[in-house]
Amino acid sequence: MEEKKFNLLDEKWIKTILLDGTAKDYSLIEIFKDAHKIKRLSGELMNQDIAILRMMLAILHSIYGKQEDGSYIPLAKVPELPATPGLMLRRWKALWDSKEFDIKTIETYLESYRERFYLFHPEFPFYQVANLQIGTSYRSAKLNGEIAESSNKIRLFAQRSGEVKGALSFSEAARWLIHINAFDDSSGKPKKRPAPAIGTGWLGKLGMILAFGDNLFETLLLNFILLRDGENELWGKEKPIWSIGEVKDAERTQISVPDNQAELLTLQSRRLFLNVEDDSIVGFISLGGDFYDDQQEVFNEQMTCWRKPAKSSRSKRQFEPKRHFVERTVWRDLNNLLVQSDDIKRPGIINWLARLKSEGLLDHDTITFVTGGMNYDSQGIVQDIVEDGISFSSHLLNALPFWANRIADEVAMADDMVTQLARLAENLAKATGFSESKTRRRPTTNKFRSSIREEMYFDLDLPFRQWLLKIDPETTDIDEACEEWWTIVQKMVRKKGRELVYQAGEQGMIGRKINEGTEDRPIERYYSAPKDYNYFLFKTSSRENLKVGK
C-alpha cells in the first residue's frame, strides 16, 4: 500500500474497561493520558492484552530508560547523576508517586516516531514488512485469535461467520497483528530450505506472568522493570523496533538476546504484511522472523518462570521457560513463582517487586498476578488458551524462603490428599465393576480418576485463594495458618470420599475380586467400599499418615 493510513497514535484501536466499568476505545497517545482512569485493557483475549501491554511497556522503557547517548531524561525530584541501581529505583518511585503519566513527555516521544506508527505505510507499516511477497498467505480468519483458523482447518463452531468472519476492521487488525507476532502457531512453512525450526511466536513459548494494579497506570508501572531481575544490573540502550532504521525482511533470523527491554518486548517473531480490500483486512502474509540463539539463556525475559529442561528435552539451554497448563490452576504451581531453587528460577517480575517492597517503595499490601499463555499440539497448532490469576500479601515477596516453602508444603499436602481421594475413587470403580472394559477385562480407571481430581481441585480453588490472601508474614502465625488449611482440606476431601462410597451402593459394599496380573503371573486383588474407605480414612487422618508409604 502506497498510501499512509490509520495511525495508531490517533485512531481508537485499543479496547479498555474504565474504573466505572464502562468500555472505551483509545488511541495510543490517549491511553497513556487516561491510564489512571482505566481499570484494564479489555481486548478479545487476555493474551492479546498481554501482547499490547508489552508494546506499551516498550514505549515506557524507550522514554525513561537509557537513551542512545547513554543518558536518561530528567525527572522531577531525581538529580541527574550517573546511573546507578539506587538512582533507577528513585526514578521508578518518582513515576509511581506522580499517579499519572506526564503525557507531554510521552506524546513528544511518540510524535518523533509518527511515521513508524501507521498501520499502512509505503516503507514502514507498523509491525510489518512493506510489500512482503515470499511468505505464506492466510485469510483474515487466521489473524483473528478468537477463531485462529488456518487455510486448511475450518472452525466448526466459530464465534464469527460469513462476511464478518472474512474481514477485519483496521482497529481489529491492529490488535491481532500484535497478538499473532507474539503467539503465532508454527504452521507457516519456510520458503528457503534448509531452514531452522523456530516454533511458535516468542510469547507462545512462555508461561506469562504479570502484576496487575488498581488501574492501568499502576499495572504498567508494576511491570516497568528498571533493574534486571530486581538486582543491580542496568539495561542497555533501549532499541524498540520502531527506532531501527531498516526493517528486517530476512526469513528465520537467529539473533542474540537483547540487553535492553524495549528491543526484547518488541521482538518480531514473524515478518507480516496485511492485505487490504475496501477498507477491510481480508488476509495477510507471514514469514518466520527473529528467534534467539538456542544456546544463549534468555533470562532478560522478565515475565516467565524458568526451569531446568526435562531429560527428554532437546533444549541446549540450562533453563527453559515453564509453560502454564489449562488443567493446572496457578496456585498449584505457586512454589514455581515464589521459591528459588537449583531447578527453578523465579520470574524477574517477582524479584523486581520484592526489591521495590524491600526498599519501601511499593505501598500496596496485596499484589495480584495474572498468568496467560498458549498451549499447542504436537503439530504446533493452538490447542488451549490459558489465563488465570492469584492475589496474596506483598509482604510474602520478602518473607522468602521460609514462608514460601511452608506455603508450598501446604500445596503439596493438598495434592497428596487429592491423590488419596482419586485412589479411593479408582478402587471403588473396581469394586463396582465400573472400571472394566468390554473388550479386555483390565481396569480402565484413569479417566475416572482424573475427573475426580479435577472436581476436587475445583472445589479447593476458592478456599485456597481465600486462605492465601489472609496470610501476612507480619501478623500471621504460620503454624496456625497451616493447621487451618489442613482442617479445610481434610473436611472437604473426606466429604467427597463419603459421597463416592454412597454412590458405590450395594455392589461397592460387596466388592469384587479382580485379576490384575497376566496369564503367566496372575495377581488377584479384592476391592470393596468398607476396605478401601477405611484405608482412605487412615491415610487422611493426619499429616504423618499421609506420608506413610508415599
C-alpha positions as MATLAB code, in Angstrom:
seq = 'MEEKKFNLLDEKWIKTILLDGTAKDYSLIEIFKDAHKIKRLSGELMNQDIAILRMMLAILHSIYGKQEDGSYIPLAKVPELPATPGLMLRRWKALWDSKEFDIKTIETYLESYRERFYLFHPEFPFYQVANLQIGTSYRSAKLNGEIAESSNKIRLFAQRSGEVKGALSFSEAARWLIHINAFDDSSGKPKKRPAPAIGTGWLGKLGMILAFGDNLFETLLLNFILLRDGENELWGKEKPIWSIGEVKDAERTQISVPDNQAELLTLQSRRLFLNVEDDSIVGFISLGGDFYDDQQEVFNEQMTCWRKPAKSSRSKRQFEPKRHFVERTVWRDLNNLLVQSDDIKRPGIINWLARLKSEGLLDHDTITFVTGGMNYDSQGIVQDIVEDGISFSSHLLNALPFWANRIADEVAMADDMVTQLARLAENLAKATGFSESKTRRRPTTNKFRSSIREEMYFDLDLPFRQWLLKIDPETTDIDEACEEWWTIVQKMVRKKGRELVYQAGEQGMIGRKINEGTEDRPIERYYSAPKDYNYFLFKTSSRENLKVGK';
ca = [
       0.000    0.000    0.000;
       1.475    3.324   -1.085;
      -0.932    5.440    0.949;
      -0.303    6.248    4.609;
      -3.361    5.289    6.595;
      -4.587    4.552   10.133;
      -2.009    5.978   12.514;
      -2.086    4.173   15.869;
      -1.248    7.407   17.687;
      -4.585    8.938   16.634;
      -7.031    6.140   15.828;
      -9.052    4.497   18.587;
      -7.976    0.851   18.410;
      -7.153   -0.259   21.981;
     -10.113   -1.649   23.915;
     -10.355   -0.934   27.645;
     -12.614   -1.072   30.696;
     -12.742    2.126   32.743;
     -12.806    2.259   36.540;
     -16.586    2.699   36.485;
     -16.989   -0.490   34.420;
     -17.798    1.114   31.080;
     -15.977    0.157   27.892;
     -13.979    2.672   25.863;
     -11.591    2.514   22.903;
      -8.394    4.568   22.919;
      -5.626    5.713   20.631;
      -2.046    5.065   21.730;
      -1.492    8.631   22.945;
      -4.866    8.890   24.690;
      -4.437    5.644   26.593;
      -1.304    6.917   28.316;
      -3.063   10.178   29.109;
      -6.009    8.406   30.773;
      -4.160    5.352   32.129;
      -5.021    6.288   35.732;
      -8.742    6.323   34.798;
      -8.661    2.904   33.099;
      -9.154   -0.343   35.026;
      -7.529   -2.594   32.447;
      -7.115   -3.458   28.803;
     -10.094   -5.421   27.524;
      -9.399   -6.854   24.102;
     -10.818  -10.049   22.671;
      -8.356  -12.275   24.572;
      -6.217  -11.899   27.691;
      -3.180  -12.898   25.622;
      -3.940  -10.065   23.200;
      -3.985   -7.658   26.155;
      -0.630   -9.038   27.326;
       0.935   -8.509   23.897;
      -0.354   -4.905   23.706;
       0.709   -4.197   27.294;
       4.254   -5.333   26.461;
       4.300   -2.977   23.480;
       3.223   -0.131   25.803;
       5.967   -1.107   28.269;
       8.476   -0.881   25.409;
       7.374    2.732   24.934;
       7.959    3.484   28.619;
      11.399    1.857   28.524;
      12.244    3.832   25.384;
      11.326    7.099   27.110;
      12.507    6.579   30.677;
      15.254    4.029   30.070;
      18.753    4.505   28.710;
      18.814    6.684   25.577;
      21.054    6.180   22.547;
      23.631    8.583   24.002;
      23.590    6.699   27.322;
      21.665    9.407   29.195;
      18.260    9.387   30.925;
      15.616   12.064   30.514;
      15.322   14.370   33.542;
      12.676   13.622   36.148;
      11.444   15.902   38.897;
      12.935   15.111   42.326;
      15.587   12.871   40.774;
      19.001   14.514   40.252;
      20.860   13.849   37.005;
      23.747   11.756   38.279;
      25.496    8.771   36.698;
      23.005    5.918   36.529;
      23.130    3.562   39.496;
      20.682    0.956   40.803;
      19.680    3.363   43.575;
      19.004    6.125   41.086;
      16.858    3.835   38.935;
      14.762    2.923   41.966;
      14.292    6.623   42.690;
      13.247    7.194   39.083;
      10.650    4.476   39.396;
       9.372    5.895   42.692;
       9.085    9.390   41.195;
       6.927    7.971   38.389;
       4.820    5.894   40.797;
       4.172    8.851   43.103;
       3.009   11.013   40.199;
      -0.162    8.818   39.968;
      -0.469    9.564   36.236;
       1.818    9.832   33.233;
       3.428   13.051   32.050;
       1.603   12.991   28.747;
       3.687   15.794   27.233;
       6.842   13.701   27.556;
       5.168   10.597   26.134;
       3.469   12.488   23.314;
       6.711   14.210   22.341;
       8.447   10.855   22.093;
       5.681    9.165   20.113;
       5.338   12.108   17.728;
       9.029   11.834   16.937;
       8.259    8.355   15.544;
       4.881    9.167   13.995;
       5.890    7.729   10.614;
       6.517    4.333   12.234;
       3.026    4.027   13.757;
       0.984    3.959   10.550;
      -0.707    0.586   10.156;
      -0.350    1.158    6.399;
       2.752    2.887    5.090;
       4.759    2.541    1.838;
       8.014    1.911    3.748;
       7.326    1.346    7.450;
       3.926   -0.226    8.148;
       3.669   -0.846   11.885;
       4.937   -4.293   12.955;
       5.121   -5.301    9.293;
       7.459   -5.609    6.311;
       6.311   -3.423    3.427;
       5.150   -5.379    0.361;
       6.216   -8.751    1.745;
       5.803  -11.302   -1.054;
       7.509  -14.582   -0.188;
       5.675  -15.655    2.977;
       2.669  -17.929    3.460;
      -0.661  -16.330    2.565;
      -3.550  -16.658    5.011;
      -7.134  -15.465    5.204;
      -8.032  -12.950    7.883;
      -9.607  -15.795    9.915;
      -6.073  -16.944   10.777;
      -5.205  -13.480   12.074;
      -8.276  -13.397   14.302;
      -7.232  -15.093   17.537;
     -10.854  -15.635   18.558;
     -11.160  -18.302   15.883;
      -7.494  -18.905   14.926;
      -8.485  -20.618   11.696;
      -5.951  -21.861    9.172;
      -6.428  -22.228    5.434;
      -6.963  -25.988    5.655;
      -8.660  -26.328    9.057;
     -12.031  -24.596    9.413;
     -13.558  -23.972   12.837;
     -16.914  -25.767   13.032;
     -18.268  -23.642   15.883;
     -16.554  -20.285   15.352;
     -17.720  -17.139   17.130;
     -17.919  -15.311   13.796;
     -19.149  -16.348   10.377;
     -19.925  -15.051    6.901;
     -18.569  -11.683    5.806;
     -17.816  -10.669    9.402;
     -15.535  -13.677    9.658;
     -13.854  -12.999    6.333;
     -12.715   -9.441    7.019;
     -11.405   -7.377    9.909;
     -11.627   -3.667   10.578;
      -8.369   -1.745   10.823;
      -8.666   -1.426   14.610;
      -9.243   -5.174   14.989;
      -6.365   -5.949   12.677;
      -4.007   -3.705   14.676;
      -4.767   -5.631   17.865;
      -4.473   -9.050   16.262;
      -1.314   -8.048   14.392;
       0.489   -7.525   17.698;
      -1.028  -10.730   19.079;
      -0.041  -13.015   16.208;
       3.507  -11.687   16.196;
       3.734  -12.822   19.819;
       1.646  -16.022   19.893;
       1.547  -17.317   16.303;
       1.499  -21.089   15.865;
       4.146  -22.925   13.863;
       2.029  -23.745   10.816;
       3.982  -21.437    8.493;
       6.395  -23.211    6.169;
       9.876  -21.891    5.320;
      10.353  -20.590    1.789;
      14.025  -21.465    1.661;
      15.394  -24.829    2.691;
      17.196  -25.968    4.685;
      15.782  -23.666    7.376;
      15.960  -23.741   11.170;
      12.851  -24.771   13.116;
      11.697  -21.728   15.078;
       8.429  -22.954   16.580;
       5.756  -20.597   17.822;
       5.976  -16.876   18.405;
       8.154  -15.978   21.385;
       5.328  -15.467   23.898;
       3.814  -18.772   22.797;
       6.849  -20.464   24.322;
       6.344  -18.828   27.725;
       4.109  -19.168   30.753;
       3.402  -15.449   31.107;
       3.043  -13.750   34.497;
       2.325  -10.060   35.050;
       1.425   -7.920   38.042;
      -1.882   -6.030   37.979;
      -2.549   -2.801   39.862;
      -5.680   -0.850   40.733;
      -5.617    0.847   37.328;
      -3.710    0.663   34.050;
      -1.172    3.251   35.205;
      -0.251    1.062   38.180;
      -0.226   -2.095   36.061;
       2.241   -0.528   33.640;
       4.479    0.753   36.446;
       4.466   -2.544   38.361;
       5.732   -4.308   35.225;
       8.135   -1.482   34.334;
      11.283   -3.300   35.448;
      14.229   -0.914   35.562;
      16.703   -3.386   37.090;
      17.331   -6.858   35.678;
      15.717   -9.425   37.988;
      15.340   -6.674   40.588;
      19.056   -6.822   41.304;
      21.764   -4.300   40.419;
      22.217   -4.705   36.670;
      21.006   -1.855   34.440;
      19.572   -2.420   30.976;
      21.455   -1.355   27.860;
      20.415    1.382   25.438;
      16.762    0.964   24.548;
      16.111   -0.039   20.920;
      12.422   -0.667   20.151;
      11.541   -1.950   16.688;
      10.253    1.453   15.544;
      13.612    3.104   16.251;
      15.522    0.818   13.899;
      16.172    2.459   10.551;
      15.976   -0.536    8.220;
      13.196   -3.075    8.676;
      14.487   -6.637    8.539;
      12.876   -8.905    5.947;
      15.174  -11.940    6.079;
      13.481  -15.234    6.854;
      14.101  -17.071   10.162;
      16.903  -14.943   11.543;
      18.774  -16.069   14.650;
      19.614  -13.155   16.952;
      21.303  -12.662   20.297;
      19.151  -11.937   23.334;
      18.800   -8.127   23.587;
      20.434   -6.358   26.521;
      17.521   -3.905   26.678;
      13.834   -4.330   27.420;
      12.397   -2.236   24.574;
      14.022   -4.438   21.932;
      13.034   -7.635   23.726;
       9.435   -6.507   24.249;
       9.053   -5.682   20.540;
      10.732   -8.829   19.184;
       9.486   -9.564   15.659;
       8.848  -13.309   15.763;
       7.157  -13.031   12.382;
       7.537  -10.956    9.218;
       3.985   -9.855    8.457;
       2.064   -7.855    5.867;
      -1.672   -7.107    5.898;
      -3.784   -7.402    2.736;
      -6.470   -4.736    2.314;
      -9.647   -4.679    0.244;
     -12.319   -1.979    0.533;
     -11.113   -0.666    3.895;
     -11.023   -4.126    5.446;
      -8.283   -6.644    6.155;
      -9.034   -9.794    4.155;
      -5.792  -11.659    4.752;
      -2.098  -11.398    5.469;
       1.292  -12.812    4.559;
       3.504  -14.377    7.225;
       7.127  -15.447    7.231;
       9.283  -16.738   10.083;
      11.133  -13.877   11.772;
      13.627  -13.391   14.576;
      14.424  -16.096   17.100;
      17.010  -16.364   19.852;
      20.314  -18.218   19.775;
      19.347  -21.636   21.164;
      22.476  -21.862   23.302;
      22.000  -18.485   24.970;
      19.973  -18.124   28.172;
      17.041  -15.709   27.840;
      16.877  -14.538   31.451;
      16.404  -10.949   30.245;
      12.818  -12.049   29.630;
      11.261  -10.994   32.931;
       7.709  -12.343   32.630;
       8.107  -16.100   32.903;
       9.353  -18.787   35.261;
      12.426  -20.797   34.258;
      13.164  -24.453   34.954;
      15.802  -26.980   34.011;
      14.810  -28.968   30.904;
      13.497  -32.490   31.286;
      15.963  -35.247   30.415;
      13.989  -35.937   27.247;
      14.166  -32.298   26.123;
      16.308  -31.331   23.142;
      16.915  -27.873   24.581;
      20.538  -26.752   24.587;
      19.878  -24.189   27.322;
      20.381  -24.855   31.022;
      16.943  -23.373   31.722;
      13.824  -23.190   29.589;
      10.568  -21.281   30.161;
       7.887  -23.087   32.127;
       4.512  -23.023   30.414;
       1.140  -22.905   32.166;
      -1.417  -25.630   31.536;
      -5.160  -25.196   31.392;
      -5.753  -28.145   33.742;
      -3.461  -26.738   36.484;
      -4.620  -23.648   38.352;
      -1.867  -21.201   39.167;
      -1.933  -21.820   42.937;
      -0.912  -25.437   42.412;
       2.348  -24.158   40.913;
       2.787  -21.348   43.416;
       6.161  -22.675   44.536;
       7.487  -22.190   40.992;
       6.658  -18.488   41.245;
       7.925  -17.874   44.762;
      10.655  -20.388   45.568;
      14.105  -20.087   44.015;
      15.993  -23.387   43.735;
      18.669  -25.150   41.713;
      15.965  -26.344   39.303;
      13.658  -23.299   39.272;
      14.463  -19.659   38.543;
      11.771  -17.228   39.644;
      10.329  -14.717   37.157;
      12.152  -11.392   37.063;
       8.878   -9.581   37.791;
       8.672  -11.379   41.178;
      12.226  -10.351   42.084;
      11.573   -6.789   40.905;
       8.501   -6.357   43.078;
      10.305   -7.961   46.009;
      13.064   -5.343   45.599;
      10.539   -2.497   45.476;
       8.880   -3.830   48.624;
      12.164   -4.294   50.489;
      13.216   -0.737   49.604;
       9.922    0.632   50.950;
       8.889    1.919   47.513;
       5.788   -0.233   46.973;
       2.880    0.729   49.216;
       0.413   -2.000   48.159;
      -0.327   -4.601   50.852;
      -1.757   -7.033   48.299;
      -0.359   -7.945   44.893;
      -2.406   -9.507   42.108;
      -0.710  -11.581   39.448;
      -2.268  -12.623   36.154;
      -0.989  -15.550   34.142;
      -1.512  -16.220   30.461;
      -0.232  -18.273   27.577;
      -0.989  -20.692   24.780;
      -0.648  -24.447   24.566;
      -0.046  -26.077   21.193;
      -0.430  -29.637   19.950;
       2.402  -31.762   18.564;
       1.969  -30.040   15.187;
       2.378  -26.597   16.756;
      -1.299  -25.617   16.338;
      -3.122  -23.750   19.133;
      -4.856  -26.216   21.437;
      -5.639  -24.255   24.625;
      -5.674  -20.647   25.763;
      -4.524  -20.345   29.368;
      -5.391  -17.498   31.720;
      -5.584  -17.381   35.497;
      -4.630  -15.144   38.387;
      -3.889  -15.053   42.094;
      -3.556  -12.438   44.844;
      -1.512  -12.544   48.030;
       0.169  -10.285   50.570;
       3.048   -8.282   49.127;
       4.939   -8.982   52.367;
       5.282  -12.585   51.207;
       7.644  -11.400   48.477;
      10.308  -10.700   51.070;
       9.362  -13.314   53.653;
      11.038  -15.897   51.480;
      12.190  -18.604   51.505;
      10.691  -19.694   54.865;
       7.119  -18.582   54.252;
       7.092  -19.596   50.615;
       8.411  -23.046   51.482;
       5.725  -23.522   54.141;
       3.013  -22.455   51.696;
       4.494  -24.733   49.037;
       4.341  -27.587   51.573;
       0.642  -26.872   52.123;
       0.002  -27.001   48.378;
       1.853  -30.333   48.262;
      -0.250  -31.592   51.176;
      -3.429  -30.730   49.288;
      -2.038  -32.603   46.261;
      -1.422  -35.680   48.416;
      -4.932  -35.527   49.879;
      -6.481  -35.274   46.424;
      -4.329  -38.216   45.324;
      -5.799  -40.309   48.155;
      -9.309  -39.308   47.081;
      -8.566  -40.247   43.472;
      -7.175  -43.606   44.629;
     -10.367  -44.249   46.598;
     -12.438  -43.372   43.524;
     -10.381  -45.770   41.409;
     -10.728  -48.611   43.915;
     -14.482  -48.082   44.272;
     -14.798  -48.184   40.496;
     -13.067  -51.546   40.538;
     -15.286  -52.779   43.373;
     -18.449  -51.973   41.430;
     -17.262  -53.214   38.045;
     -17.412  -49.730   36.575;
     -13.730  -49.968   35.701;
     -13.853  -52.892   33.290;
     -13.521  -52.569   29.554;
     -15.885  -54.502   27.315;
     -13.035  -55.743   25.169;
     -10.378  -56.537   27.799;
     -11.031  -57.456   31.409;
      -8.496  -54.913   32.702;
      -9.172  -51.865   34.864;
      -9.708  -48.699   32.803;
      -9.934  -46.088   35.541;
      -7.508  -43.346   34.517;
     -10.182  -41.114   33.026;
     -12.495  -41.542   36.025;
      -9.640  -40.899   38.442;
      -8.644  -37.744   36.568;
     -12.202  -36.406   36.613;
     -12.387  -36.825   40.415;
      -9.075  -34.973   40.795;
     -10.336  -32.120   38.634;
     -13.571  -31.876   40.625;
     -11.710  -31.762   43.935;
      -9.196  -29.165   42.772;
     -12.096  -27.057   41.520;
     -13.739  -27.277   44.962;
     -10.466  -26.350   46.722;
      -9.653  -23.450   44.400;
     -11.607  -20.664   46.093;
     -10.858  -21.790   49.691;
      -7.117  -21.812   48.931;
      -7.192  -18.343   47.395;
      -9.120  -17.012   50.389;
      -6.706  -18.707   52.795;
      -3.620  -17.393   50.990;
      -4.986  -13.855   50.859;
      -5.330  -13.791   54.671;
      -1.658  -14.632   55.235;
       0.531  -11.685   56.229;
       4.033  -12.598   57.460;
       3.999   -9.581   59.775;
       0.885  -10.664   61.692;
       0.068  -14.313   60.854;
       1.139  -17.302   62.935;
       2.308  -19.679   60.232;
       1.656  -22.832   62.288;
      -1.921  -21.774   62.999;
      -2.443  -20.853   59.353;
      -1.149  -24.233   58.156;
      -3.362  -26.060   60.656;
      -6.359  -24.070   59.401;
      -5.624  -25.136   55.812;
      -5.196  -28.774   56.857;
      -8.609  -28.682   58.520;
     -10.229  -27.175   55.424;
      -8.673  -29.731   53.057;
      -9.366  -32.720   55.304;
     -13.024  -31.772   55.755;
     -13.631  -31.217   52.030;
     -11.730  -34.286   50.811;
     -13.362  -36.609   53.335;
     -16.812  -35.264   52.476;
     -16.153  -36.085   48.833;
     -14.911  -39.526   49.849;
     -18.160  -40.270   51.704;
     -20.163  -39.234   48.657;
     -18.192  -41.661   46.492;
     -18.853  -44.517   48.932;
     -22.606  -43.793   48.909;
     -22.541  -43.758   45.111;
     -20.856  -47.185   45.086;
     -24.059  -48.658   46.529;
     -24.642  -52.304   47.400;
     -22.210  -53.654   44.824;
     -19.480  -51.499   46.315;
     -20.198  -52.916   49.787;
     -19.976  -56.486   48.479;
     -16.910  -55.796   46.405;
     -15.167  -57.839   43.745;
     -12.008  -59.788   43.104;
     -10.032  -58.706   40.066;
      -7.116  -60.344   38.335;
      -4.615  -57.541   37.764;
      -1.741  -59.741   36.682;
      -1.079  -61.634   33.491;
      -1.872  -65.151   32.356;
       1.607  -66.241   33.373;
       1.585  -64.377   36.679;
      -1.992  -63.932   37.941;
      -2.401  -61.410   40.745;
      -5.825  -61.412   42.345;
      -6.882  -58.423   44.414;
     -10.085  -57.775   46.337;
     -11.732  -54.349   46.274;
     -14.683  -53.256   48.429;
     -16.065  -49.996   49.791;
     -15.536  -50.830   53.508;
     -11.942  -51.972   52.977;
     -10.865  -49.132   50.706;
     -12.763  -46.432   52.605;
     -11.120  -47.449   55.885;
      -7.709  -47.189   54.256;
      -8.687  -43.745   52.864;
      -9.731  -42.595   56.353;
      -6.436  -43.805   57.776;
      -4.342  -42.011   55.145;
      -6.270  -38.737   55.505;
      -6.427  -38.772   59.318;
      -3.114  -36.961   59.854;
      -0.170  -35.443   58.036;
       2.028  -38.269   59.321;
      -0.250  -40.997   57.943;
      -0.473  -39.164   54.638;
       3.278  -39.624   54.209;
       3.303  -43.310   55.145;
       4.240  -45.396   52.127;
       4.335  -42.311   49.906;
];
